[in-house]
Amino acid sequence: MQKNLLLELDESTPTKHERMRYLQAVGSLMYTALGTRTVSYGLRYTPTPGPLYGYSNSNWGACIRTSKSTMGYAYFLAGATISWCSKRSSRVADSTTDAKHIALSQSSKEAIHLQQLLEELGIPRTAPTLIYGDNQGANSLTRNPSSFAGTCHIRIREHFVCEMVKKREIKVEYIATADMVSDILTKALEPKLFAQHRKNLGLRMPGA
């Protein structure tokens, strides 16, 4: 895809032929995943799977029609991607910091869910779950939400991440945008960067 390409929603009614082509494509992918012996999903148990960590990001105002942001996260455990999400924000953010803070709050909820799931599986948490964010302002808000002027409009529910940081359930750290793996879930990327993040997610092209 072309870098930073923005696609518009096509609200026209698809023809019968177009619907059929879509169903055929989805069916072919499902058949390939389930019926091809060379496509397999490994299952491995390790005594020390390593810490849970994730990446959180948002593409501010990505939707041309609504100006809502696209946010995404990806969580890793033992070198494998175990949870990921790409979705449109429920409201319009008025700054990049606001958009990224909303994404961090949503990402932290998933982190807590994964912590609880792992504890039920006998893998206790030994340290705060690390979440990487590429916006210094949004990261700072998680530690001190009252330190930035102009952020009073941020809803209370979006300060969930601040509460979790305060309780040492999670920890937010900065990472350079070039290393932000969840970028692939929020926007169109140039081929080289797309391939890099795809590899980091554990996805491989056939024969690679």
N, C-alpha and C positions, 0 to 999 in steps of 0.2 A: 504494500500500500504506500501511497504518497504520504510523507511525513505531515502530521497535523491535518490530515484530510478530515473534513466534517461532512457527514452524510445526512441527508434530509429524509424524513419519514415519507414513504410513498403511501398515500391514503386511498389510492385508486383500488377498485375491486379487481382482484386477480381473475384471469380467465380460467376456464376449466383446464386448459392445457398447462397453464403456469402452475396451478395447484397440483396437478398430476406430476409435473417435473420435480416439484419440491418434495412430495411424498416419496417419489422414487429415489431421490438423492438421500433423504433421511434413512429410508429402508436399506439402501446399499451400505451406508456407513454402519448401521446397526448389525447387518449381516457380516460385514468385514470384521467388526470388533468381536462378535460372538462366535463366528464360524471359521475364522482363519487360525490355523494352528500356530503360525509364526507370530501372531499378535497375542501376547500374553501379559498378564499382570502379576508380577512377582509378589510373594508374601514371605516376609522374613521377620523373625523374632530375634531381638537382641537384648541382653541383660541391661545394657546402659544405652538407651536410644538417644541420649543427648537432650539438650534443652529445647523447649518449644519456642519458636520465634516467628515473627511475621513482618510483612511489608504493607504499608497503607498509603494510598495515594488518591488524588482526585484531579480530574481535568475540569478546571473552572469554566462554567458556562458552555459546556460542550454541545448541548442541544440547541440547534439553530432555531427551532420552533418555540421552545419554552425558556431557553437560557439556563436551564437546570444543569448541574454538574453531573459527570459520570464518575462514580467512586468505585474503587476496587481494593481488595486485599488478597494476600496469599500467605498461608501459614505452613511452616515446615517442621518436620520432626524426623530425626535420624536420616537426614539427607533427602527426604521425600516430601513432596507437596501433599498435605493431608486435608487442606481446606482452602477454598478460594471463592471469590465473589466478584461480580461486575454488575452494578446496578445504577440506575439514575437516582439522584438525590430527590428527596420528597419536597424540597423547597429550593428557591433561588438563593444562592449565596452572593453577597455583595462585595466579596474580595477573595483573593486566592487563599489568604489565611483562614477566612471563614469556611471556605469549601474544604480545605484540608483538615480543619479541626472537626468538622462534621464527619468526615471520613474516618478520622482517628477514633471518634466516639463509637461509630458503628463497628470498627475493627476491634476495639477493646471488648465489646460485648461478645464477639465471637471468641476472643481469647479466653474470656472467663468460662464460656461454654466448653471450650476444648480442655481447659484446666480441670473442670469438673468431670468430664468424660474420661480423661486420662487417670484421674484419681480413682474412679470406679473400676478401671482396668488394672489397678495396682501400680500405677506410675505416679507417685506423689510429686508435687511441685517443690523444688528446692530453692528457687529464686524467682523474682518477678519475671513474667513473660516479656521478652524484649520485642518492641514494635519499632520498626524503622520508618521514619518520615523524612521527606526531603524539603520541608519548609520550616525554617528556624522559628518564625513567628508562631505557627501552629503548635510546634513542639513546646515552645516556652509557655504557651497558654495552658498546656496540660499540667504544668507545675505551679503556675501562679496566674490563674485566670483574671485576677483583678489588676494585673500589672500593665495591661494594655488599654489605652483609651480607645473608645469607639467599639468596644466588644459587648456592651451591655445588651445588645439586641440578640445575642446568641442565647438560644433557649436553654432552660435548665436541664432538659433531658440530654442536651448535647454536652453537658459538663460531666457526664458519666465517666468519661475517660479521666477527668481531673480527680474524681473521687477514687478511682481505682489506682491512680498513681500515688495518691496520698496514702492509701492503704498498703502500698507496695505489692499490689497484685500484678501490676504491669509496670514497665519502664519504657519510656519513649526516647529514642536516640536519633540523631541526625545521620543521614546517608546522602551521598551525592546523587543528583538526579540520574546521572548516567548508570548508576548501580541500582536504581529503584526497579526491582523485578516486577512489581505490580503495575508499572507503567503500561505493560502489554494489555492490561485489563481495562484501561481507561481511555486510550487514544490510539490513533493510527501511528505506526512507527516506521522509520526507514528500514529496509531489509536487513542490514547488518545488526542493528540494535534489536530488531524483532527476533532474529535468530539467536542472539545472545540471551535474551530473556526467556525465550522458548526453551533453550537448553537448560537454563537455571531452574526452570519449573519441572525439569525432568522429562520433557517431551523430546522424542527423537524421530527423525525422518526414517522411513523404511530403508534398511541397509546401512544406516549410519552407525 
